[in-house]
Amino acid sequence: MTEDRKVIVSIADEELSSIPAVVSALEEAGLTVDAVLEPIGTVTGSIGSGDVAALQDVPGVRDVELQRDVDTR
């Protein structure tokens, strides 16, 4: 079993009007969506670590980044 990774997906500017369709495609690729931030064209969620690269191939995706925890103490 692969560990789930938290990711931040950036939607391409030319696809901002189609965010619901891009989100559906991300879910089909295996993403469990946590939040859709339409005003900034960003989707957050989690996916198995072995499947992260597949998100980059979803039409409308500009970039996929692994979410990092930052200690601000």
C-alpha positions in Angstrom: 0.0 0.0 0.0 1.4 3.4 -0.9 1.3 6.3 1.4 -1.0 9.2 0.6 0.6 12.5 -0.2 -0.9 15.9 0.2 -0.7 18.0 -3.1 -1.5 21.4 -4.4 -2.6 21.5 -8.0 -2.5 24.7 -10.0 -5.0 25.1 -12.8 -3.8 26.6 -16.1 -5.0 30.2 -16.6 -6.8 29.3 -19.9 -8.8 26.6 -18.0 -10.0 28.7 -15.0 -13.5 28.9 -16.5 -13.5 25.0 -16.6 -12.4 24.3 -13.0 -15.3 21.9 -12.3 -14.3 19.7 -15.3 -10.7 19.8 -14.3 -11.6 18.8 -10.7 -13.6 15.9 -12.0 -10.7 14.7 -14.1 -8.4 15.0 -11.1 -10.7 12.9 -9.1 -10.8 10.3 -11.9 -7.0 10.3 -11.8 -7.2 9.4 -8.1 -7.1 12.7 -6.2 -9.2 13.0 -3.1 -10.1 16.6 -3.2 -9.9 18.6 0.1 -10.6 22.1 -1.3 -11.2 23.9 -4.5 -10.0 27.5 -4.4 -11.5 28.9 -7.6 -10.5 32.5 -7.2 -6.8 31.5 -7.3 -7.1 28.4 -9.5 -5.9 25.9 -7.0 -7.1 22.5 -5.8 -5.8 20.8 -2.7 -6.1 17.1 -1.9 -4.3 13.8 -1.4 -3.3 10.9 -3.6 -1.2 7.8 -3.3 2.5 8.7 -3.6 2.9 6.5 -6.7 0.1 8.3 -8.5 1.2 12.0 -8.0 2.9 12.2 -11.4 -0.3 11.2 -13.2 -2.0 14.4 -12.0 0.4 16.4 -14.2 -1.1 14.7 -17.3 -4.6 15.8 -16.5 -5.8 18.4 -19.1 -5.9 21.9 -17.6 -3.3 21.2 -14.9 -0.4 23.7 -14.9 1.6 22.3 -12.0 1.5 19.8 -9.1 3.4 20.4 -5.9 3.8 18.3 -2.8 2.4 20.1 0.2 5.0 20.6 2.9 4.5 21.1 6.6 6.3 24.2 7.9 7.2 24.7 11.5 6.8 28.4 12.4 8.0 28.2 15.9 
